[in-house]
Amino acid sequence: MKTFKAPRKALTGLDGETVSGLINAAADIALLLDKRGVIRDVSIGSKTLSSALQPDWIGRPFIDVVTTDSRPKVELLMADLEHAEPLPRQLNHPAPGGSDTVAVQYSVRPLNGDGRSLAIGRDLSALANLQQKVIEAEQSIESDYSRLRLAETRYRLLLQTVSDAIVVVDLQTRRVVELNPSASALLGDTGRRLVGRAVTEAFDARSSESLGEWLVGLRTAGRAEELRLRSAGGRECRLQGTLFRQDNVSHALLKLFTPGAAAPATASGTVGPWVEVTQRLPDALVVTTAEGRVVSANRAFLDLVQLATDEQVRNESLERWLGRPGVDLGVLVANLRQHGSVRFFATSLRGEYGSSTEVEISAVAVDLEGQSWLGFAIRNVERRRVAEGRPTRELPRSVEQLTELVGRVSLKELVRETTDVIERLCIEAALELTGDNRASAAEMLGLSRQSLYVKLRRYGLGDLQDSSEET
């Protein structure tokens, strides 16, 4: 520690006010103590300490204004007055209310040899807050590490116990990242030494070339057809792959199975030639759960909704892309539950990037092994409507006539007439969309069946006798 070279010469002549100002400016808190350790005066230069402590300490022993655990340190501070360089010590003051403590680092210096001393303190609140944040950050990191270790343990367990032969490949280097025991057994001795090496080394020369081209197609298009290969040990196998990204690097999860084994379900949920047929159909085909969540979809559907892979639509609600959210899927599902099938349901399909396509939907409900499935055939009808020159729905002449009534009748009557025209148009549109199914039309319009029948009678729409019987 360095001090002034000539403190007596430099500081001679300073009065009490000057010294007090210097202490107040240099220290966060300063306590003037008598020879018994009683506080005779207090100077606080820190606004933080002043608001946190609000001390009324004058006349109280220094040892009484600290917490119980800091009392021995006060005794050590007072005992160190006899040393040339007493050590600073951290003390804790109880905050008002007793719910918290304030940390201050004190050094005590004797004054004039008359027993008085000066305790100079430095506020450690900022350091304590920083330490607390470091501790919280360490705890958060440790919690994240624990979750990652648990996730990795689950992944390792799943990879080791699954019966399918799984190989994970880095598509940039084509090196094997992971493979499970089933894949090692299928690939023979080569599989046990394959991690870190090119996946093509596990197959014969002809298959390696085909596999290289297949991996390029999977990386660029996001999908690839099933591939037949021969391992380096001479075993025939089939290959399917799924593309995924991790740390900005493309990887492929490869599934290997022998020709005699059943292939894993593809996007359409079936195997055999039907897979390729449904994938190449120009009409969109979608299979969902009874709640409308997508199980599989063909390429035509992916094109309509502007997505690249079936993984992006799987487990999503079909309602996400239908033209009228909250209406169309509910009407379709209700009719499927009631009738088992729906034909020519007119709506639109929205793409992920803003496109909208007019479509017709035919659907069917199927029960398999105690579980209900819904199948949707979706056809793009925009070109057909243009070719037929089908006009769009126009407002009736009465709407144009309503504008001519401005200035002739009151606004209240004009609004009532306009509301009636629009209400009738909406009811007609709902009946047309639902194939004159009044229950579905009522649901689409947000009305009860009774309210819809009242409005049908009012506007003279539909068969009034049938509607009265239904009510």
VENDAHU-V831953 format. One record per pair of residues at least 12 apart in sequence whose C-alpha atoms are under 7 Angstrom apart, sorted by the first residue. I is the first residue (numbers start at 0). J is the second residue. Records with the same first field share a line. If there is no record, write none. Layout:
# VENDAHU-V831953
I = J + J
This chain:
# VENDAHU-V831953
23 = 42 + 43 + 44
24 = 44
26 = 44 + 119 + 120 + 121
27 = 43 + 44 + 45 + 120 + 121 + 122
28 = 42 + 43 + 44 + 45 + 119 + 120 + 121
29 = 41 + 42 + 43 + 117 + 118 + 119 + 120
30 = 42 + 117 + 118 + 119
31 = 116 + 117 + 118
32 = 115 + 116 + 117
33 = 114 + 115 + 116
34 = 114 + 115
36 = 60 + 61
37 = 58 + 59 + 60 + 61
38 = 56 + 57 + 58 + 59 + 60 + 61
39 = 57 + 58
40 = 57
51 = 94
52 = 94 + 95
64 = 92
65 = 90 + 91 + 92 + 93
66 = 91 + 92 + 93
69 = 90 + 91
72 = 88
76 = 107
80 = 107 + 108 + 109
86 = 106
87 = 104 + 105 + 106
88 = 104 + 105 + 106
89 = 102 + 103 + 104 + 105
90 = 102 + 103 + 104
91 = 103
101 = 124
102 = 122 + 123 + 124
103 = 120 + 121 + 122 + 123
104 = 120 + 121 + 122 + 123
105 = 118 + 119 + 120 + 121
106 = 118 + 119 + 120
107 = 119
158 = 179
159 = 179 + 180
162 = 181
163 = 181 + 254
164 = 179 + 181 + 182 + 254 + 255 + 256
165 = 178 + 179 + 182 + 252 + 253 + 254 + 255
166 = 178 + 179 + 182 + 252 + 253 + 254
167 = 250 + 251 + 252 + 253
168 = 250 + 251 + 252
169 = 249 + 250 + 251
170 = 218 + 249 + 250 + 251
171 = 249
173 = 197 + 198
174 = 195 + 196 + 197 + 198
175 = 193 + 194 + 195 + 196 + 197 + 198
176 = 194 + 195
177 = 194
186 = 201 + 230 + 232
187 = 232
189 = 201
201 = 230 + 231
202 = 229 + 230 + 231
203 = 229 + 230 + 231
206 = 228 + 229
217 = 242
218 = 242
221 = 242 + 307 + 308
222 = 241 + 308
225 = 237 + 238 + 239
226 = 238 + 239
235 = 257 + 258
236 = 255 + 256 + 257 + 258
237 = 255 + 256 + 257 + 258
238 = 253 + 254 + 255 + 256
239 = 253 + 254 + 255
240 = 252 + 253 + 254
241 = 253
266 = 295 + 296 + 297 + 309
267 = 295 + 296 + 297
268 = 295
277 = 297
278 = 297 + 298
281 = 299
282 = 299 + 376 + 377 + 378
283 = 297 + 299 + 300 + 376 + 377 + 378
284 = 296 + 297 + 300 + 375 + 376 + 377
285 = 297 + 374 + 375 + 376
286 = 372 + 373 + 374 + 375
287 = 372 + 373 + 374
288 = 371 + 372 + 373
289 = 371 + 372 + 373
291 = 316 + 317
292 = 314 + 315 + 316 + 317
293 = 312 + 313 + 314 + 315 + 316 + 317
294 = 313 + 314
295 = 309 + 313
296 = 309
303 = 350
304 = 320 + 349 + 350 + 351
305 = 350 + 351 + 352
320 = 348 + 349 + 350
321 = 347 + 348 + 349
322 = 346 + 347 + 348 + 349
326 = 443
330 = 439
335 = 363 + 364
339 = 363 + 364
340 = 362 + 363 + 364
341 = 361 + 362 + 363
342 = 360 + 361 + 362
343 = 359 + 360 + 361
344 = 359 + 360 + 361 + 432
345 = 358 + 359 + 360 + 432
346 = 358 + 359
356 = 379 + 381
357 = 379 + 380 + 381
358 = 377 + 378 + 379 + 380
359 = 377 + 378 + 379 + 380
360 = 375 + 376 + 377 + 378
361 = 375 + 376 + 377
362 = 374 + 375 + 376
363 = 375
423 = 458
429 = 443
449 = 470
452 = 466
